[in-house]
Amino acid sequence: MRATAVRRTVLSASAVTLALLATACGGGDDDAAHAERKESAAAASSSAAAAKALTAAELEKAVVATADLKGETAEEPSEDDVADLGTVKAGTAECQPVASVLRALPVDEPAASIQRLVTLESEAAKKGMPSMEELAKMSEKEAEDATLDSLDITKTMTSLWSYDGDGAAKALDAIRAAGESCAKGFALTDGDDKSQVTGVIADKVTAGEDTVAWTVKEKVDGEPVETKVTVFRQGSTLAGFSSFNIAAATRGEAYEHPTALIEAQAAKLG
C-alpha cells in the first residue's frame, strides 16, 4: 500500500484492536558543526563535479538484500507501497524536499533509482495477533498489550537515487535546508490524502560521506504519527530511509532509527 495508506492501515488496526478488546474483555557547538558541514559539502561538491551516476543495474547490486541484514527482510515494494511521484505536495515549495523524502521520493531528478521495503518484526509480532479465545482469558490491559505487541513491526522504505556530477550533493543540501526551514511543520497532500506535518526534528545519525536525519511528526486523520527519516550520500548516490513502527504509532511511543539497516546499506555502497 502507499505510504499514507500504511499509516491509515495502522490507525484502522488500532480501531479493530479496541473492538476486539471490547468483545473479548468488555548553541555554539551547533554553529561550529554547521560550518564544518558547509566546508565538507563544498569540498564534496567540487570533487563530485565529474562524478557519474550509477546505472540501474549497478544500483540493483548495491541495494540491501535480506542476506545483508540480520533479522530483517528486504523485498521489492508493490505499486501500492510506493507513493506516486507528482502527487505528494507540501503546502509551501520550500518544504517540498521534506515531503518528498518523508514519502520515500527523490529530490530533483536522479539518473536511476531503486527501492526495497525492509521489514523488522519483534518476536511477539512473529507470533501474530492473539486469538479471540486467548484474548478472552486476559484482563483488558493484558489483551491490549498483547495485541499491540503483535503489531510491533517496523517497515522502512529504503531507496537509492544516483545522480550525475554533483547532483547528489546538491540534492542533500536542499533536503537539509528544507528541514531547517520547515522545522515547525507544514501541510501535506498525498494524492487524495491530506495531513499536517507538525514538526521536523533533527536527529544524530552518521553514515556515508554526509547525512541528514529527522524525526518527522505528523497528524494523520487527527492521530499523531512519527516517521524516522534518514538520507545519506555516498559519492554520487543518495540512500534514503523512511521508517515507521506500527506499534509505536498506535501507542504514541518513540522508537529509533533503523541504524543496523542504514549501516548495512552504507557498507554495501562502500
C-alpha positions as CSV (number, residue, x, y, z in Angstrom):
1,M,0.0,0.0,0.0
2,R,1.1,3.6,-0.5
3,A,2.9,5.5,2.2
4,T,-0.1,7.2,3.7
5,A,-2.2,4.0,3.3
6,V,0.3,2.2,5.5
7,R,-0.3,4.8,8.2
8,R,-4.1,4.6,7.7
9,T,-4.0,0.8,8.0
10,V,-2.2,1.2,11.3
11,L,-4.8,3.6,12.6
12,S,-7.5,1.3,11.4
13,A,-5.8,-1.6,13.1
14,S,-6.0,0.4,16.4
15,A,-9.7,0.7,16.0
16,V,-10.0,-3.0,15.2
17,T,-7.9,-3.8,18.3
18,L,-10.3,-1.8,20.5
19,A,-13.3,-3.6,19.0
20,L,-11.6,-7.0,19.7
21,L,-10.9,-6.0,23.3
22,A,-14.5,-4.9,23.8
23,T,-15.7,-8.2,22.5
24,A,-13.2,-10.3,24.5
25,C,-12.9,-8.4,27.7
26,G,-15.6,-6.0,27.8
27,G,24.2,26.6,20.7
28,G,27.9,27.3,19.9
29,D,28.8,23.7,19.2
30,D,26.0,23.6,16.7
31,D,27.4,26.7,14.8
32,A,30.8,25.0,14.6
33,A,29.3,21.8,13.3
34,H,27.3,23.7,10.8
35,A,30.4,25.5,9.5
36,E,32.3,22.2,9.3
37,R,29.3,20.7,7.3
38,K,29.4,23.6,4.8
39,E,33.1,23.2,4.3
40,S,32.8,19.4,3.9
41,A,29.8,19.9,1.4
42,A,31.8,22.4,-0.6
43,A,34.7,20.0,-0.9
44,A,32.4,17.2,-1.8
45,S,30.7,19.2,-4.4
46,S,34.0,20.2,-6.0
47,S,35.2,16.6,-6.1
48,A,31.9,15.2,-7.3
49,A,31.5,17.6,-10.2
50,A,32.7,15.0,-12.7
51,A,31.1,12.0,-10.9
52,K,29.0,9.7,-13.0
53,A,25.7,8.3,-11.7
54,L,25.4,4.6,-11.0
55,T,23.2,2.8,-13.5
56,A,20.0,0.9,-12.7
57,A,21.9,-2.4,-12.9
58,E,24.6,-1.1,-10.6
59,L,22.0,0.1,-8.1
60,E,20.4,-3.4,-8.2
61,K,23.7,-4.8,-7.0
62,A,24.2,-2.1,-4.4
63,V,20.8,-2.1,-2.7
64,V,20.5,-4.1,0.5
65,A,19.1,-7.7,0.3
66,T,17.8,-9.9,3.0
67,A,21.2,-11.7,3.1
68,D,22.9,-8.4,4.1
69,L,20.6,-8.0,7.1
70,K,20.1,-9.6,10.5
71,G,16.6,-10.3,11.4
72,E,15.1,-8.1,8.6
73,T,13.7,-9.0,5.3
74,A,14.0,-6.9,2.1
75,E,11.7,-7.2,-0.8
76,E,10.7,-5.2,-3.9
77,P,7.8,-3.0,-3.0
78,S,4.5,-3.3,-4.8
79,E,3.0,-0.4,-6.7
80,D,0.7,0.1,-3.7
81,D,3.6,0.5,-1.4
82,V,5.1,3.4,-3.4
83,A,3.9,7.0,-3.2
84,D,3.1,8.5,-6.6
85,L,5.7,10.9,-7.9
86,G,4.0,14.2,-8.6
87,T,1.1,13.7,-6.2
88,V,3.0,14.4,-2.9
89,K,2.9,18.1,-2.3
90,A,4.0,20.3,0.6
91,G,1.9,23.3,1.4
92,T,4.9,25.6,0.6
93,A,7.6,25.0,-2.1
94,E,10.5,25.3,0.4
95,C,9.2,22.3,2.3
96,Q,8.8,20.0,-0.7
97,P,12.2,18.2,-0.2
98,V,11.0,17.2,3.3
99,A,7.6,16.0,1.9
100,S,9.4,14.0,-0.8
101,V,11.9,12.1,1.3
102,L,9.2,11.5,4.0
103,R,7.2,9.6,1.4
104,A,10.4,8.0,0.0
105,L,10.5,10.0,-3.1
106,P,13.7,11.6,-4.6
107,V,14.6,15.3,-4.6
108,D,15.4,16.7,-8.1
109,E,15.7,14.1,-10.8
110,P,18.0,11.1,-10.3
111,A,19.5,9.3,-13.2
112,A,18.5,6.0,-11.8
113,S,16.7,4.7,-8.7
114,I,15.7,1.5,-6.8
115,Q,13.7,0.7,-3.7
116,R,13.3,-2.1,-1.2
117,L,10.7,-2.4,1.5
118,V,12.6,-3.7,4.6
119,T,10.6,-5.2,7.5
120,L,11.7,-5.9,11.0
121,E,9.3,-7.9,13.3
122,S,9.7,-8.3,17.0
123,E,9.4,-11.8,18.4
124,A,5.9,-11.0,19.7
125,A,4.9,-9.8,16.2
126,K,6.1,-13.0,14.6
127,K,3.6,-14.9,16.8
128,G,0.7,-13.0,15.2
129,M,-2.4,-11.5,16.6
130,P,-3.8,-13.2,19.7
131,S,-6.9,-15.3,19.0
132,M,-10.3,-14.4,20.5
133,E,-10.0,-17.3,22.9
134,E,-6.7,-16.1,24.1
135,L,-7.9,-12.5,24.5
136,A,-10.9,-13.7,26.4
137,K,-8.7,-15.2,29.1
138,M,-6.8,-11.9,29.6
139,S,-7.5,-8.7,31.5
140,E,-8.4,-5.8,29.3
141,K,-4.8,-4.3,29.9
142,E,-3.2,-7.7,29.1
143,A,-5.2,-8.1,26.0
144,E,-4.4,-4.6,24.8
145,D,-0.7,-5.1,25.4
146,A,-0.6,-8.5,23.7
147,T,-2.5,-7.2,20.7
148,L,-0.2,-4.2,20.3
149,D,2.9,-6.3,20.8
150,S,1.7,-8.3,17.8
151,L,1.9,-5.1,15.8
152,D,5.5,-4.4,16.8
153,I,6.7,-4.2,13.2
154,T,9.0,-1.6,11.6
155,K,8.7,-1.0,7.9
156,T,11.4,1.0,6.2
157,M,11.2,2.1,2.6
158,T,14.8,2.0,1.5
159,S,15.8,4.0,-1.6
160,L,18.9,4.5,-3.7
161,W,19.0,7.5,-6.0
162,S,22.0,8.1,-8.2
163,Y,22.9,11.5,-9.8
164,D,25.3,12.8,-12.4
165,G,28.0,15.3,-11.4
166,D,27.4,17.0,-8.0
167,G,23.6,16.3,-8.2
168,A,23.6,14.1,-5.1
169,A,25.4,16.7,-3.0
170,K,23.1,19.5,-4.2
171,A,20.0,17.3,-3.5
172,L,21.2,16.6,0.0
173,D,21.9,20.3,0.6
174,A,18.3,21.0,-0.5
175,I,17.0,18.4,1.9
176,R,19.0,19.7,4.8
177,A,17.9,23.3,4.1
178,A,14.2,22.3,3.8
179,G,14.4,20.5,7.2
180,E,15.8,23.6,8.8
181,S,13.3,26.0,7.2
182,C,10.3,23.8,7.8
183,A,11.1,22.6,11.3
184,K,7.7,23.8,12.6
185,G,5.8,21.9,10.1
186,F,3.6,22.3,7.0
187,A,0.5,21.0,5.3
188,L,1.0,17.9,3.2
189,T,-1.1,16.4,0.4
190,D,-0.5,12.8,-0.8
191,G,-2.9,12.2,-3.7
192,D,-6.4,12.4,-2.1
193,D,-5.0,12.2,1.4
194,K,-4.2,15.3,3.5
195,S,-2.2,15.5,6.7
196,Q,-0.3,18.0,8.8
197,V,3.4,17.8,9.5
198,T,3.7,19.3,12.9
199,G,7.5,19.1,13.4
200,V,10.8,18.2,11.7
201,I,13.3,17.4,14.5
202,A,17.0,16.9,13.6
203,D,18.5,13.6,14.9
204,K,22.1,12.4,15.0
205,V,22.7,9.6,12.6
206,T,26.1,9.2,10.9
207,A,26.5,7.3,7.6
208,G,28.3,7.7,4.3
209,E,30.0,11.0,3.5
210,D,27.2,13.3,4.6
211,T,23.9,12.6,6.5
212,V,20.6,14.3,7.3
213,A,18.3,12.6,9.8
214,W,15.0,13.6,11.3
215,T,12.0,12.5,13.4
216,V,9.0,13.8,11.4
217,K,5.9,14.4,13.5
218,E,2.7,14.2,11.5
219,K,-1.1,14.2,12.2
220,V,-3.0,11.7,10.0
221,D,-6.8,11.9,10.5
222,G,-6.1,13.7,13.7
223,E,-3.9,11.0,15.1
224,P,-0.2,11.6,15.8
225,V,2.3,9.6,13.8
226,E,6.1,9.7,13.9
227,T,8.4,8.7,10.9
228,K,12.1,8.4,11.1
229,V,13.8,9.8,8.0
230,T,17.5,9.4,7.1
231,V,19.3,10.4,3.9
232,F,23.0,9.9,3.4
233,R,25.3,10.5,0.5
234,Q,28.0,8.1,-0.8
235,G,29.7,9.5,-3.8
236,S,27.1,10.2,-6.5
237,T,24.4,8.2,-4.7
238,L,21.8,9.2,-2.0
239,A,20.4,6.5,0.2
240,G,17.0,7.3,1.8
241,F,15.2,5.6,4.6
242,S,11.6,6.4,5.7
243,S,10.8,4.2,8.7
244,F,7.5,3.6,10.5
245,N,6.8,1.4,13.5
246,I,3.2,0.2,13.7
247,A,3.0,-0.5,17.5
248,A,4.9,2.7,18.4
249,A,2.4,4.8,16.3
250,T,-0.6,3.1,17.9
251,R,0.8,3.6,21.4
252,G,2.2,7.1,20.7
253,E,5.7,5.9,21.7
254,A,9.1,7.0,20.4
255,Y,11.3,4.5,18.5
256,E,14.8,4.5,17.0
257,H,16.2,5.0,13.5
258,P,16.9,1.6,11.8
259,T,20.7,2.0,12.3
260,A,21.6,-1.6,11.6
261,L,19.8,-1.3,8.2
262,I,21.5,2.1,7.5
263,E,24.9,0.7,8.4
264,A,24.3,-2.4,6.2
265,Q,23.4,-0.2,3.2
266,A,26.3,2.1,3.8
267,A,28.7,-0.8,3.9
268,K,27.3,-2.2,0.6
269,L,27.7,1.1,-1.2
270,G,31.3,1.2,0.0
